[in-house]
């Protein structure tokens, strides 16, 4: 059932109350079982698969359409303005948590927690209702020039030109990993993202079904130097490197006589040093394993740990988008921004591994939704705060013998693109200010910092300018990046 919005009052649609100051239009409440709901929202199979895998269910969606502002908005990109849209909905019930995923008119996504209940009281607080707020500003949909060479990539959620407020619920106790609280993500990753070494075969490197190395395979890997791919935050080997074309992967196989492998591992709850230890535990034999590394994002920190580990003899580490100087997104005060940016990367540049990225994002959201921030050591390892011990300690060590190379990008979303509206205000990045960045990692921090082995020599750095239109998830689709891999490898 649809109702007309009231610009100066509240509207009730069934058991949902909505206040939209200075806005006219139509509001409709849709339930998961309603016919046509999925098509109306343009929600993809990846989104529903991730919901199912994370044991998250849809409670309802509120869709606002045919809307117009009767006065300018006080805020455009975040809540806190006096004219926010306010949504009051039924509480999830005993034993359940609740969170809101908001899709603006141009498809940008943001996560919102209830404003009327302290998060640490969510598991025990009763009550029949919950209140959420989202920005009222109307964000006109425009074609996205930053969506990559495909141009027509469809996101995971959203009805273009409409506001979609999707209410999600989840059990506070997961039968497999326990209660949503501190270290919930740690238990989730242990079950769903265990450490393993897998083949990066052609074909098959861009799929999750590639076999893990069997005991006999290690004899093959030890016949010479091997190439090891190490993925980044929230990612997997096939998700992080699936953008490489088959021609490049085939050429790499020829260079390493087929010894091309990858390290799948947890990224949110485990430090890079613990990742390196886990990899060493998977490798049989007493002699150091000879490797070259290609890393992406947080995988660069893992790669530096592997290069320093006695179980490995690493000749070169080619780091792509490595947060060697950290990223402000890993600060506890910006974890919601981190989730929003990775969710929007999945929305606007969907690639291989979208479902897996959303699964772990949902797991982190579930933990944060109950006010729990403990056990996120993998994310905190990228925190640039000098009081945070991990990155400070890593950058204070002597340089490993491995040759370091770096690829970094400055990504400038168009002023009218979805990325532009979600990360910038008046042309300035909301988190990185004037510093060049690829949406997730500061450009300069990949290669130029105060640490042993840095700054990396100019001949060993590839900087992609804004004109290359490469964001954090698009490096391996870039021809210059592919060419540099073939030039620099083997190290």
KADA-V598616 format. One line per field, one symbol per residue. psi: psi as a letter, one per 20 degrees, with the letter a starting at -180 (. if undefined). A space follows every 50 residues. Layout:
psi: ???
//
This chain:
psi: pqqpqoikaqppockppppnpkprappppqqhippigghhikprhhghgh gghjlpqpgrqppprkqqpiqqqhqhirriqikqpppprpqirpjqrqqp oporhjiqqqqpqqijpphiighipbqiqqpqqqqhppoppqpoijjrhg hjppaiqqopirpooopqqqpiophhjaqoapjghghghhhilqpqpqqm qorihjqijqqqprghhhhghjiapqppporapjarghghjiiprhgghg hhhhhjkimorqopqqihipqhghghhhghhiorrhqpppqqqpqpchhh ggghgghipiiqnphqoopplplhjrphiiqhijhhhgggghhhghghlp aqjgghghghggggghghijkpjqjlhhgiijpipiiphghgggiirqpr iqppqqprqopnqqhjqghhhhiqpkipphhicipqrkhgppghihinrn qpiqqqqhijpopprhiiloahjjgjiphhgghhghgiqq.
//
